[in-house]
């Protein structure tokens, strides 16, 4: 016998629900560092590489993966 009358718990308002794929992205320490910095305020790749003391290409790669995973959003771009 299954208990189908049990209420379904919904997460509190404002809670971010992650897919298993998004959670896997967050578990990478390099991506987690970038994700935490992005939570503070919008930042450019240059600002992130300065803060993390990592090459711009490495930072750009991880930011791209986080963006494609739906964990961050791009608020602007410019050609330099």
TATAUR-V140595 format. One record per residue. N is the residue number from 1. RES is the residue in one letter. OMEGA is omega in whole degrees, 0 to 359 (* if undefined). Layout:
N | RES | OMEGA
N | RES | OMEGA
This chain:
1 | X | 178
2 | X | 180
3 | X | 181
4 | X | 181
5 | X | 181
6 | X | 182
7 | X | 177
8 | X | 180
9 | X | 176
10 | X | 179
11 | X | 179
12 | X | 178
13 | X | 179
14 | X | 179
15 | X | 178
16 | X | 176
17 | X | 181
18 | X | 171
19 | X | 178
20 | X | 178
21 | X | 178
22 | X | 178
23 | X | 178
24 | X | 177
25 | X | 182
26 | X | 183
27 | X | 176
28 | X | 184
29 | X | 180
30 | X | 180
31 | X | 180
32 | X | 176
33 | X | 181
34 | X | 180
35 | X | 180
36 | X | 177
37 | X | 181
38 | X | 180
39 | X | 182
40 | X | 182
41 | X | 175
42 | X | 180
43 | X | 176
44 | X | 176
45 | X | 179
46 | X | 179
47 | X | 179
48 | X | 181
49 | X | 175
50 | X | 182
51 | X | 185
52 | X | 183
53 | X | 178
54 | X | 178
55 | X | 182
56 | X | 180
57 | X | 178
58 | X | 179
59 | X | 180
60 | X | 179
61 | X | 183
62 | X | 177
63 | X | 179
64 | X | 179
65 | X | 178
66 | X | 178
67 | X | 180
68 | X | 178
69 | X | 177
70 | X | 183
71 | X | 175
72 | X | 176
73 | X | 177
74 | X | 180
75 | X | 177
76 | X | 176
77 | X | 173
78 | X | 180
79 | X | 177
80 | X | *
